[in-house]
Amino acid sequence: MSLQIKTVCKDNEERWQSFAFAHGTLYHDIAWARIIANTYALRSEYYLAEDNGETVGLLPFMRLNSGKVLSLPYLPFAGSIFLSVEDREHALALWREQLIGKRYHFMETRSVGRATENSLGYINMVVPLQADPTMAWQALRTKERNQVRHAESLGMQAKFGGQHINDFYRLYCQRMHDFGTPPHAVNWFTNILTIIPGANVLIIILNNSIIGAMFFIKHKDTIHVLYAVTKTRSNHLCPNVFMYWEIFKHACAKQCASVDLGRTTFASPNFQFKKHWGGQPTELVYNSFNLSNDSTRALLPLQEDAGKKVMSRVWRCLPDFLHRRLGPKIRKYLP
C-alpha cells in the first residue's frame, strides 16, 4: 500500500467531486468549503487520500481556530469517508501526523452512524418517499390530512423560488430571536443559493402575509430540509403541516426517493413531529479527538446546560435590530 494524503487544489478538485458524488453525501460537496469560507472567513483543510493514484477517501475539515479543525461547521454531518476501514485507519494516522505538524490539538467530527431507536445524542430523520403523491397522501395520519385540508380551505398558498430568500430570511431571523439563538448572516443563505444548484426556498402565504418559510436543497434523489420556520402567531393554523406537505409534493414531482427532515434529538417535540411524517432515525456521531494524547470524547447535546439557558434568555431580550446586527458576528463562533 502506498497511501498518500494530498491537499485539495484546483488540479485535483474534480477528483474530489467525483468521489464525493459516488460515495458521499450532500455535505461532502466541495462547494461547502467555499460557502463557509465566503461567509465566515474560515480556512479549509480538505485532503484526498490516494493509493497508487486512485482516490480511496476524503477528509473534509475547516479550521476553527489555531488549534482545532471540524468536519464540518454549521452543518449537521459530514466527516471523512473511505472505501475501506483499512484505508480509513491508515489515512487518519497519516493525517493526524500532519495536523500535529501544523500545531493543531483537536479534531472534531460529525458523521452519520447507524439506524437507531434510541440515542443520547443527535439523530437525523429521513422519510422514504412514495413515488405517487396520492400514495404519499394516504401514508399521512388522518390528523395531518385534516390540517392540510383546513389550511387549503383558508386559502394558504405555497410559492417556490430563490427570489423569496429575503422573505425567508426575515421570518428566519424572527424565529431565531424567539428561540434565543443568534442567526446566520444572510449571505450564508445567498452563498448556498448561488453555489449549490439544488438550493431553493419555499414560502407559505395567507392573506398576503408570509407565515411559513423553508430553505432546502435537492441532492441526487433526496430533498434536504435545512431550515423551516413559521410565524408564531399563525401556528394555530398549522402552516408547518401545510408547508411540509408542499415539500413532499414537490419531492414527488422531482421524482425523489426521500425527504431528509434534518437533525433533532430523541423525545423532543421536533422529533415527534418528524416521526409523524414517517421519519426514520439515524444516529449522528459527534466526537472530539485530542491529538496530543489520542483520547476521544463524545459530544452530546447540551439541552440542560444552565449557562446556555441564561444566554438564550438574555438574547431574547435584545432589541430586534441588535439581534440582526450582532447575531451573524456571534454565529461565526457557534459552529
N, C-alpha and C positions, 0 to 999 in steps of 0.2 A: 504494500500500500504506500502510495506517495501523496498523501493528502496534504493540501495546502490551503491556507486561509488568505484570501485576497480582498483588498479594499474594493468596493464597488465604485466604478467610474464610468465615464461615457463609453469607453471601449467595451465594457462587459455588462453594461446596464441591460441590454437586450437579453442576455443570458439569464439575468436575474428575473426579468419579467416572464420569460418562457417557463422557467421552473416554478415561479410563484403561481402562474395561471394553471399549470398542470397539477401542482401538489399543495398549494397554499389556499389561503382564504382571501376575502376582500382586503383584510388589513395587512396582507403581505405585499400588496402592490407598492412598488417603489414610489408611487405618487405621494404616499403619506409622508415620506421624508421631506419632500418639497413643501407640502401643506404645512407641516409642523414647523419647518424652518422659516417659511414665509410669514407665518402667523406669530410665532413666539421666539424666533431667532435662536432655536436650539440647533446644535450641530449633530449631523447624522454620523453613526458608526455602523455602517452597513457592510457586511462581508459575505463573500461567496466561499463555500467550501468546495474544493475541486480535487478530484482523484484522477490522475492521468489525463488531465484536460477536460474531464467530464464533471458537470455540476452535480453534487450529491447533497447539498444542503444550503440553507440561507440563515444568516444571523442578522436580523433587523433590530437595531437599537438606536436610541437617541441619547445624547449626552445631557444629563440634567444639570450637573454642576461639575466641579473639578474632580469629584471623587465617585460619581455614580452614573451608570447607564441603565436605561429602562426600555423594555420592549412591550408595548410602546406607550408613551404618554398620551393621555386624553382619549384612549381607545379601550374597549372592553377586553380585547385579547389580541395577541399576535404570537410572539415567541419564536424560537428557532424551529425550523423544520428540516428533517433529514430523511433520506431514503432508507436508512437502517439505524438500529441502535448503536452498532459498532461505529459507523460514521459519526454519529452524534457525539459519542463519548470521546472519540479521538479528536474531533474538531473542537469541542468545548475545552478540552485540555490544552490544545494549542492556543486557542483564543484567550483562555484565562491568562496564559503567559504574556500574550500581547497586551491585555488590559493592565496587568500589573506593571509591565514595562512603561505604559502610559500613565502610571500612577493613579489608576482607578482602584477604589477599595470595595465598592459594592456593585452588584449586578442584580437588577430586579426583572422578573419575567412574569408575563400574563399569558397563559396558554390554555387551550381547550383540553379538558380531561375526558372522563368517561360519562356515559349516561348515568344518571343517579336519581334516587328517590329521596335523598336526604343529604344535606351538606351544611357545614357551619360557615362556609364561605359564599362567594358569589356563584350564581348559576346563569346560564344562558338559555332562553326559551325559544324554541323553533317549532313552527306549526307546519306539518306536512300538508300540502295543499291539494284539494280536489281539483282536477283539471276543468271540470264543468262548474260554472258559477251556481247552477241550480243545486248540484250536489254539495257544494261548499255551504250554500244557504241552509240546506237540510241538516248539515252537520252541526249547525249552531243550536244552542239551547233555545227553548221557547222564549225565555226571558229576553235574550239578546234580539231575537227576531221581532218581538213586540216593540222593543225600544227603537229598533231601526224603523219599523213601520210608523211609529209615533213621530219620530224625527222627520220622516218624509212628509207626513201629513201636516207638519208645521211649516214646511217649505224649506227645510235645510238643503243646501246645495254644496257640492264638492267641486273645487277647481284645482287643476294641476298646472305646474309650470314654475321654472326658476324665477320668472318675473315677480313672483309673490314672496321673494326672500325677505324684503323689508317688513311685509305684513307678518311673516313668521317670526322675524327677529323681535318685533315689538311685543308680541304675545309671549315669546320665549323669555324675554327679559322680565316681564311682569311675573311670570310663574317662578322664575329663579329667585326673584325678590320675595315672593310669598314663602318659598322654601328656605330662605336664609342662605342662599348659595350664590357666590359671585358668578356672573355669566361669562361665557366665551365672548371674545371680540367678534364683531360682525364679520370681519374678514376671515375668521375661521370657517364660516359657512360659505362665503363668496369664493374663497380659495378652493374649497371642496367642489363647489358647483363648476368652477372654471376648469379644474384639473381632472376630475373624475367624470367620465362621460355619463355614467348611470345615475348621477346625483339629481335629485328632484325635490320639489316642495308640493305639499297638499294643504289647502286651506278649506275650512268649513265655514260657510256663510249662512247667517239667518237675519232677515230684515236689514240687509246691507251692513251687518256687523260681523266681524270675523271672531268666531267663538271657539275655533279649534285650528290647530296647525301641526303639520308633521314634516320632518326632514328625513328623507330616506334615500337609499342607494340600491339600484338593481345591479347585481353582480352575478354573472353566469345565470343560473336558473333560480336565484333567490333574491327576494327583496328584503333588505336590511333596514329596519326602523331604528334610526339613530336617536331621534328626539321626537316626542309627541307631547303637546301641551294643549290645554283647554282653558277658556276663561272661567274663573272661579264662580262668578255669579250666574253662569249659564249651565253649571254642572247638573242641575236638577233636570235639564232637558236631555241629558245623556249624549252630548256631542261626541264624546270619546268613543262610544259604541258605534255611532254612525260613521265616524272617521275610520275606525278600524275595519268596518265592513267595506268602506270605499277602497281601502288599500288592498283588501282581499280581492275585491272585484278587479281592481287594476292588475294585481298579480296574475289572476286567471287570464285576463286579456293579453298579458305579456307572456303567457304560457310558462309561468314559473312553477317550480315544483314545491317551493316552500316559502314561508314568510318568517324571517328572524325578528322576533319581538324584542330582542335585546336583553340586557343584564338586569338581574334582580336578586333578591335574597329569599330563601325559603320562609314560608308562613307570613310574608308581608302582604299587605293589601294588593300591591302591584303584582306579586306572584299569583295570587288568587285570580286576579283579573285576566292575566295572561293564560292561566291554566284553563279558564272557562272558554277561551278561544281555541283550545286544543294544543297549547304549548307543551312541548316535551322538554324536560330539563336536562341540561348537560353541565357538568361541573366545570367551573373555571378555576384553574390552579394558579394562585398568585404566590410567588416565592421571592425571598431576598437572599442572595448569596454573598457571604463575606469572603472576599477573595484573599484576605490575609491569612485566615485560619481554616478555610474550606468548610465553614459551617453554613447551614441552611435554616431559614426561618420562614414559616408560613405566614402570609399576610392576610388577615381576616377583616371583614367589615367592622368598623368601629361605631356601630349604631348606638351604643350606650355610653360612649365617651363623653364625660361631663364637660370637658373643655370645648368639644365640638358643638355641644348643645348651646353653651353660653355664646359662642361666636355666632351661631345661627340666629339666636335671638337678637343679638346686637345688630347683625346685618339686616334683619327685617325692619329694624327701626330707622335705618338710614333713609334720607330723602331719595326719591327715585332718581334724580339727576346724579347724585353721588354714586348710587348703586350702578348706574350705567357707565359712569366715567371711571370709577375706581375698580369695578368688577373685573374687567379684562386684564388690568395690570396685576391684580392678585391671582386671577385664574391661571396665569402662566406658571405659578408656583404650586398649583394644586393638580398635579398630573394624574 
